[in-house]
Amino acid sequence: MKRLGITLRTCNPQAYHEPRDGLARDWYRFFAELGCGNQWLLLPNLGEDTVAYARDQGVQGVIFSGGDDLGGDLLRDQSEQALLAHCVAERLPVLGVCRGLQLIHSFFGGRLADADRDVHVAQRHLITLLAADELPWLQGQAASRSVNSFHGKQLLDPLPAALRPWALDAAGTCEALVHASLKVAGIMWHPEREAALDEADRQLCQWLFE
């Protein structure tokens, strides 16, 4: 397994002003289930300096985590945009989760819109999987599955030319994509919030990071 970095969301204490970077503890279990051992690293929001930090720490792949909308935190936006540009330039594997998927979509020129919160915020729904015969992490999987949903934004069609969808919700909106030639993929659901790591998500991570 490659040495992975994971981006962090901004956490603001209620009683005083001291912005912090944080990560849900669910991710620690996720990395254990994935078999990463200690081959992963927290990536702080340092603006463009996050790239140098990741490079100096020997990061070989990046997970862009969820939490918060794009545009809500300038420093996080700058940090993740610079880091994604670095990953693309160096052909490092990338997984975007929820906000991370939206970041990938936007980076390649895609547009976002508000999602139906009654369907997508703290809910579960079905997705339909596409092109299972071509994508190794979908081979042998059912044609549809139930996923969690915690997002207030959705991807607008058409997707950027460099990206292709591989999962749709009931309304036909893209919920997962992959780059046409790079190991860059994104999912709108949160694999770390499930009681156990779904086999398709495990296979996706293995395809990306092993």
matplotlib code that plots the C-alpha trace (Angstrom):
import matplotlib.pyplot as plt

x = [0.0, 1.3, 2.0, -1.3, -2.1, -5.6, -6.8, -8.5, -11.5, -11.6, -12.9, -13.7, -14.1, -17.3, -16.0, -13.0, -11.3, -8.7, -9.3, -8.0, -7.7, -9.5, -10.5, -13.4, -12.2, -14.1, -11.2, -8.8, -10.9, -11.2, -7.4, -7.2, -9.8, -8.0, -4.8, -2.7, -1.0, 0.8, 1.4, -0.9, -0.5, -2.7, -2.2, -2.8, -4.2, -1.1, -2.2, 0.3, 2.8, 0.7, 2.3, 5.8, 4.7, 3.2, 6.3, 8.7, 6.7, 6.9, 3.1, 2.4, -1.4, -4.0, -7.6, -9.5, -11.9, -15.4, -17.0, -17.9, -18.7, -16.2, -15.9, -16.6, -12.9, -10.4, -7.4, -8.7, -9.7, -6.3, -4.5, -6.6, -6.6, -2.7, -2.5, -4.8, -2.8, 0.4, -1.2, -2.4, 1.0, 2.9, 0.3, -0.3, -3.5, -6.3, -9.6, -12.1, -14.9, -18.0, -16.4, -13.3, -15.4, -16.8, -13.2, -12.1, -15.2, -14.6, -10.8, -11.4, -14.0, -17.3, -20.1, -22.1, -25.6, -27.7, -28.8, -32.2, -31.4, -34.4, -32.7, -29.1, -28.4, -28.2, -30.1, -29.5, -30.4, -29.7, -27.1, -26.8, -23.4, -22.2, -19.6, -19.0, -17.4, -14.6, -13.9, -12.0, -13.4, -17.0, -16.5, -18.6, -20.6, -24.4, -25.8, -27.0, -26.3, -27.4, -25.0, -25.1, -25.5, -24.4, -24.0, -25.7, -24.2, -24.5, -22.6, -24.1, -24.1, -22.2, -19.2, -15.8, -14.4, -11.6, -14.0, -16.5, -19.3, -19.6, -22.5, -25.8, -28.5, -32.2, -32.5, -29.6, -27.1, -23.5, -22.4, -19.1, -16.5, -13.1, -10.5, -10.2, -6.4, -5.3, -5.9, -8.2, -11.6, -14.3, -17.4, -20.1, -20.8, -18.6, -17.0, -15.6, -19.0, -20.3, -20.2, -17.9, -15.9, -17.9, -16.1, -16.5, -15.0, -12.1, -11.5, -11.5, -8.9, -6.8, -6.9, -5.9, -3.3, -1.7]
y = [0.0, 3.4, 6.1, 8.1, 11.6, 12.7, 16.3, 17.9, 20.0, 23.2, 23.0, 26.2, 26.0, 27.6, 29.6, 31.4, 32.0, 29.3, 27.6, 24.0, 21.2, 18.0, 14.6, 12.4, 9.4, 7.1, 7.5, 5.7, 2.6, 3.0, 3.0, -0.1, -2.0, -1.0, -2.5, 0.7, 0.2, 3.4, 4.3, 7.4, 11.0, 14.0, 16.9, 20.3, 23.3, 25.4, 26.9, 26.1, 25.0, 21.8, 20.5, 20.9, 19.3, 16.3, 15.9, 16.1, 13.4, 11.1, 11.0, 8.8, 9.2, 11.5, 11.2, 14.4, 14.1, 15.5, 18.2, 21.8, 23.1, 24.5, 28.3, 28.1, 28.2, 30.0, 28.4, 24.9, 25.6, 26.9, 24.0, 21.3, 23.0, 23.2, 19.6, 18.3, 20.2, 18.6, 15.1, 15.5, 16.9, 14.0, 11.4, 10.4, 8.5, 10.4, 9.5, 12.3, 11.8, 14.0, 17.4, 15.8, 14.5, 18.0, 19.4, 17.0, 17.9, 21.6, 21.3, 19.9, 22.5, 21.1, 23.0, 22.4, 23.1, 22.8, 19.2, 18.2, 18.1, 15.9, 13.2, 13.8, 15.2, 12.5, 10.0, 6.8, 6.1, 3.7, 4.3, 2.5, 1.4, 1.9, 0.2, -2.6, -4.7, -2.1, -0.9, -3.5, -2.4, -3.0, -6.5, -9.0, -6.3, -5.9, -3.4, -1.1, -0.5, 1.6, 4.4, 7.1, 10.7, 13.9, 16.5, 19.8, 20.1, 18.0, 17.7, 19.3, 17.8, 17.7, 16.3, 17.7, 15.8, 14.2, 12.6, 9.7, 8.8, 5.3, 5.7, 7.6, 8.3, 7.8, 11.2, 10.4, 12.7, 11.6, 10.2, 8.8, 9.5, 8.5, 10.3, 8.9, 8.3, 9.0, 7.2, 9.9, 8.9, 10.4, 9.2, 11.2, 8.8, 8.4, 5.0, 5.7, 6.3, 2.8, 0.1, -2.0, -1.1, -2.0, -4.5, -2.3, 0.7, -1.6, -2.7, 0.9, 1.9, -1.1, -0.2, 3.4, 2.9, -0.5]
z = [0.0, -0.9, 1.7, 1.8, 2.8, 3.8, 3.8, 6.8, 7.4, 9.5, 13.0, 14.9, 18.7, 19.9, 22.9, 21.2, 17.9, 17.1, 13.8, 13.7, 11.2, 12.1, 10.9, 11.9, 14.0, 11.6, 9.2, 11.6, 11.5, 7.7, 7.3, 9.6, 7.6, 4.4, 5.7, 5.6, 8.9, 9.7, 6.0, 6.1, 7.1, 8.1, 5.6, 7.3, 5.5, 4.7, 1.5, -1.3, 1.3, 1.8, -1.4, 0.0, 3.2, 1.4, -0.8, 2.1, 4.0, 1.0, 0.3, -2.7, -3.0, -1.5, -0.1, -0.3, 2.6, 3.0, 5.2, 4.3, 0.8, -1.6, -1.1, 2.6, 3.8, 1.6, 3.2, 2.8, -0.8, -1.7, 0.1, -1.7, -5.1, -5.0, -3.7, -6.4, -9.1, -7.7, -7.8, -11.4, -12.5, -10.8, -11.7, -8.0, -7.3, -5.8, -4.1, -3.5, -0.9, -1.1, -1.0, -2.5, -5.5, -5.9, -5.8, -8.6, -10.7, -10.3, -10.9, -14.3, -15.2, -13.8, -12.2, -9.0, -7.9, -4.7, -4.1, -2.7, 1.0, 1.8, -0.3, 0.2, 3.7, 6.5, 4.3, 2.4, -1.2, -4.1, -6.7, -10.1, -11.1, -14.7, -16.9, -14.5, -17.2, -17.7, -14.2, -12.1, -8.7, -10.0, -11.4, -9.6, -7.8, -7.9, -10.4, -7.6, -3.9, -1.0, 0.1, 2.7, 1.7, 3.5, 0.7, 0.0, -3.5, -6.6, -9.9, -13.0, -16.4, -18.6, -16.8, -17.9, -20.9, -18.9, -16.4, -16.8, -14.5, -13.0, -10.5, -10.7, -8.2, -9.0, -10.7, -13.0, -11.2, -11.1, -7.7, -8.7, -11.4, -12.6, -14.8, -18.3, -18.1, -14.5, -11.3, -10.0, -8.8, -6.7, -4.7, -3.2, -0.3, 2.8, 3.0, 6.5, 7.9, 7.2, 9.9, 7.7, 4.6, 1.5, -0.8, -3.9, -2.0, -0.8, -4.4, -5.6, -3.0, -3.8, -7.5, -6.7, -4.0, -4.3]

ax = plt.figure().add_subplot(projection="3d")
ax.plot(x, y, z, "-o")
ax.set_aspect("equal")
plt.show()
